[in-house]
Structures are given as C-alpha cells and as structure tokens.
Amino acid sequence: MSKTRTFVTLLSITAMSWVLMGAGRPAATAGDTNLEILRDSIRANKKALVAASLGLTDEESQKFWPVYDRYQKDLTALNDRYLQIIQDYTTHFDDLTDEQAMKLLDDYLKADADRVKLRQDYVAQIAAVLPGRKVVRFFQIENKMDAVVRYDLAANIPVVKR
C-alpha cells in the first residue's frame, strides 16, 4: 500500500503542476505544447497506477481499457472546464466583482454536477466489463487521486478577498 500511496502523491504533485502551469496564462502560448506533454505523462502514469491496482486478467484488460480511454477523454474535457474556471479566477482575483464571483461559483457547481454525472454514466459501462469489486476499486482509486489533487488546489488557490 505504501508504493501506491507514494505513486498517488507523485501523481498529484504532477497534476498540481499541470493545473498551476495553466492557471493565469493566456491560451495558445508556446507553453501549450509543454502542457499537453505534461498532461499525456499524467494520463500515462495514472493508467499505470490503475493497471497495477486492478490486477486485470487478459480478457478484462481487453474490454476495460477502451472504456477507460473514453472515460479519461471525457474527464479531460471536464478538467479543462475546471482549468478555465481557475484561470478566470486567477485572472480577475484582484478585481473580482460580485457578479463575476457568482458566475464562477455557478460554473464550478455545474462542472461538479457534470463530474458526478460522468462517473454515474461510466459505472454501468465499467460494470459491463469488470466484476463488481474491481468496479468499486477503480472508482476508489479515481476518488483518491481526485481528492489529493483537490486538496492541493485548495491549498494553493487563495480565498476571495473581502
């Protein structure tokens, strides 16, 4: 379990770097290529952790990985929304109006609701290719990685000024 915890910690640090590298930066800069390389690395490391943690048979692997790849693609689009919210917040942090603050909150809550819906949608798809205990284990791994990244974000994103 110690190796898994260490790996999740390293993954979260990398993910945090990914998020913070993008925060407050205009789109379409030269750093976008580096960001994509970093994101690909995070996804590969995450996939390795999932593979090591699930202990899939060859038959399960053949069915699971295409579903996993679709899930990650959909999750990436959702994470891009979170990144945009963080960028908007950091861009306007010093001069954030009440209206902007409420819009950011609304956008965040909608993205959160969409994250829950995405996971709910994929439970059935993953359950169609894996036994129940492995489905639960997969979502536990996802939740743990997500919790670490969210904790790091919470620690590094300042609270709205009074």
Rosetta blueprint (number, residue, H / E / L):
1 M L
2 S H
3 K H
4 T H
5 R H
6 T H
7 F H
8 V H
9 T H
10 L H
11 L H
12 S H
13 I H
14 T H
15 A H
16 M H
17 S H
18 W H
19 V H
20 L H
21 M H
22 G H
23 A L
24 G L
25 R L
26 P L
27 A L
28 A L
29 T L
30 A L
31 G H
32 D H
33 T H
34 N H
35 L H
36 E H
37 I H
38 L H
39 R H
40 D H
41 S H
42 I H
43 R H
44 A H
45 N H
46 K H
47 K H
48 A H
49 L H
50 V H
51 A H
52 A H
53 S H
54 L H
55 G L
56 L L
57 T L
58 D H
59 E H
60 E H
61 S H
62 Q H
63 K H
64 F H
65 W H
66 P H
67 V H
68 Y H
69 D H
70 R H
71 Y H
72 Q H
73 K H
74 D H
75 L H
76 T H
77 A H
78 L H
79 N H
80 D H
81 R H
82 Y H
83 L H
84 Q H
85 I H
86 I H
87 Q H
88 D H
89 Y H
90 T H
91 T H
92 H L
93 F L
94 D L
95 D L
96 L L
97 T L
98 D H
99 E H
100 Q H
101 A H
102 M H
103 K H
104 L H
105 L H
106 D H
107 D H
108 Y H
109 L H
110 K H
111 A H
112 D H
113 A H
114 D H
115 R H
116 V H
117 K H
118 L H
119 R H
120 Q H
121 D H
122 Y H
123 V H
124 A H
125 Q H
126 I H
127 A H
128 A L
129 V L
130 L L
131 P L
132 G H
133 R H
134 K H
135 V H
136 V H
137 R H
138 F H
139 F H
140 Q H
141 I H
142 E H
143 N H
144 K H
145 M H
146 D H
147 A H
148 V H
149 V H
150 R H
151 Y H
152 D H
153 L H
154 A H
155 A H
156 N H
157 I L
158 P L
159 V L
160 V L
161 K L
162 R L
